[in-house]
C-alpha cells in the first residue's frame, strides 16, 4: 500500500541523515555539512513531506522555512531534521488523515473532471469510459481499504459485498444497483444503450461517493 511505501521512505531518509558527514568549520566553532549532502537529503525529505501532508500543512510550511534558512551549518541542518522527525513521528503515530484515501480521491477526482469536460463537449462515449473506469476503481479501492478482497471480483460482486457489510446505505445503495449495468455497456462499447443522462448519473454518483468516503 502507498502508506507502507511512505513509511519505508521515512525510515530510509532518517538513516541517510544519521550518516550525513559534518566537518569542522575552518577557523570557526561548530561543524557544517557539504551542500551536496544536505541539499540532496532535504530535497527528498521535502518531496516526501509534501506527498504525505500537502503543501498547506504546518509540517511542510515549517520544513520549507527551515530549508530557506539553512546554510549548511550544523544547527540549521538540525533544524530541518527536527521538522522532518516531527513529520515522521506524526505519520507513524497515526496522527495523519488516511493517505491512501486522500491520494486515491485526488486521482479518481481527476478522472471525473475529465469525464465532465468530455460530456460538456458532446463526447458522451468518451465520458462514459472515463467515469465508469473511475467508478470501478473507486469501489475497488474503497472495498480494499475496508478489508474486502477485490482480486478478480466483478463490479457486481464488489457492490454486493459493500452492501452486505453495510458500507453503503440510503440513496447511494439504491443508485449502486444501476451502476454495474452502465459500466458493462461502456466497457463493451454498447454505446447505443448509454444515454447522456446515464453518464451524468454516474458522474454525480462518483463525485458524491468521493466526497463522502475519500474526503479525508
Secondary structure, 3 states (H helix, E strand, C coil): CHHHHHHHHHHHHHHHHHCCCCEECCCCCCEECCHHHHHHHHHHHHHHHHHHHCCCCHHHHHHHHHHHCCCCEHHHHHHHHHHHHHHHHHHHCCCCCCHHHHHHHHHHHHHHHHHHHHHHCCCHHHHHHHHHHHHHHHHHHHHHHCCCCCCCCCHHHHHHHHHHCCCCCHHHHHHHHHHHHHHHHHHCCCHHHCCHHHHHHHHHHHHHHHHHHCCC
